[in-house]
Amino acid sequence: MADTAPSYDAVAEATTPAATLAALESAYGLGLYAPRGITLVRGAGAYVWDIEGRRYLDCTAAYGVASLGHCHPAVVEAIGRQAATLIACSGSFGNDQRAQFYAELGAVLPSGLKRLFLCNSGAEANEAALKFARLTTGRHGVVAAMRGFHGRTAGALTATWEPKYREPFEPLLPGFTYIPYNDTAALERAVTDTVGAVILEVVQGEGGVRPGTAEFLQAAQRLCCERGALLIVDEVQSGFGRTGTFFACEAVDLQPDILTMAKGIAGGFPMGAVAFGERVAQPAIGQHGTTFGGAPLACAAARATLQVLRETDLPGQVARRSSIFFEQLRAIPSDRIRDVRGRGFMIGIELTEPVSPYIAAAQARGLLVLNAGPQVIRLLPPLILSEDEIADAVAILTEVLCAGR
Ligand SMILES: Cc1ncc(COP(=O)(O)O)c(C=O)c1O
């Protein structure tokens, strides 16, 4: 680090705590994230607070991660207990938390998915999925979808469509083709005998919150089966109750060969996972691995999360409350709204113009939302969002989207 880099004390002398922290983030951070201009320091349930004490209704859930709400007591308790027991344990050693999490996750997976690989993020999960598809089929061709997003590591990035993410880093992996999402005829043409994998989201998230049709997704499964490829379904964003079923693929009767997960899996704690079906070859020892993946602390957080999801039927609650949410959003009388779409608590509001001023205006009124591309406001609230909180979010969005030009 340069000798001239500011220290906390040096910056703090001249500024408020909020400005001090912002200055340090800007001085030391790589500058990869568009700053939202507030410093969040605390969270509880569907709310977060900034350092100045302002409260925000959080319809981002930290990019869909805080699925049970912030600092859910069951997750906090599990992390605290496990942190005092055993934090780290590598994969060659057995561990009680990992073993039990395998069994508990296995019990909620779509049928046919039996073996698991635990890692630390969505990109890592997709990276592993692509490697195992290649290992199994011996083919390096991959079919992905336009507007698909699968992460930022080399393989996952190659599967990601958006050219501005991909092109600065080319050459990436060879053999990838991109077809229009929900275009079954294009899929038929693309799955040739050199293709080892088709990778798809069930609901495209970053690409604008676009649900896949059952016809398209089932065709992907059928074509993979007929032509010797593997179907990788990326449920990093849509999994763990977010779309109103445990996994989004259940609603479209899809049985993937490989299912990737992350985000909401551990109630906010970093974790990724990949589930494999019978068509995936058994790797040899050492063919893939990770230092941190499947650590006891992450597994304890994930077990607590899974237990709350199951015991309170959060997916079912999301299904019921999201219909109220959609109804109220569709009733907002704004000619700026072109479309309201999505599934469960994965909601996109497409505008006729850029969304950034509306996102900033919502934040100024105490509501945090995301974008998905330049013209879509994306809501990924915690799954515990109540009817009153839905009404509050809709009231703020109405105010913002109906304001005079
Ligand atoms: C569908 C999907 N796949 C993969 C990823 C990458 O996950 P991560 O950021 O944990 O690497 C994301 C992240 O937004 C995602 O939405």
The ligand as an SDF file (V2000), in Angstrom:
LIG
                    3D

 16 16  0  0  0  0  0  0  0  0999 V2000
  -27.8980  -16.3000  -11.6050 C   0  0  0  0  0  0  0  0  0  0  0  0
  -26.5630  -15.9540  -11.0120 C   0  0  0  0  0  0  0  0  0  0  0  0
  -25.5430  -16.8030  -11.1630 N   0  0  0  0  0  0  0  0  0  0  0  0
  -24.3280  -16.5530  -10.6410 C   0  0  0  0  0  0  0  0  0  0  0  0
  -24.0820  -15.3950   -9.9490 C   0  0  0  0  0  0  0  0  0  0  0  0
  -22.7210  -15.1290   -9.3920 C   0  0  0  0  0  0  0  0  0  0  0  0
  -22.7480  -15.2700   -8.0060 O   0  0  0  0  0  0  0  0  0  0  0  0
  -21.5760  -14.6740   -7.1060 P   0  0  0  0  0  0  0  0  0  0  0  0
  -21.6710  -13.1900   -7.1850 O   0  0  0  0  0  0  0  0  0  0  0  0
  -21.8680  -15.2160   -5.7290 O   0  0  0  0  0  0  0  0  0  0  0  0
  -20.3060  -15.1930   -7.6460 O   0  0  0  0  0  0  0  0  0  0  0  0
  -25.1230  -14.4750   -9.7760 C   0  0  0  0  0  0  0  0  0  0  0  0
  -24.8720  -13.2180   -9.0530 C   0  0  0  0  0  0  0  0  0  0  0  0
  -25.6090  -12.2790   -9.1040 O   0  0  0  0  0  0  0  0  0  0  0  0
  -26.3950  -14.7670  -10.3220 C   0  0  0  0  0  0  0  0  0  0  0  0
  -27.4110  -13.9140  -10.1830 O   0  0  0  0  0  0  0  0  0  0  0  0
  1  2  1  0
  2  3  1  0
  2 15  2  0
  3  4  2  0
  4  5  1  0
  5  6  1  0
  5 12  2  0
  6  7  1  0
  7  8  1  0
  8  9  2  0
  8 10  1  0
  8 11  1  0
 12 13  1  0
 12 15  1  0
 13 14  2  0
 15 16  1  0
M  END
$$$$
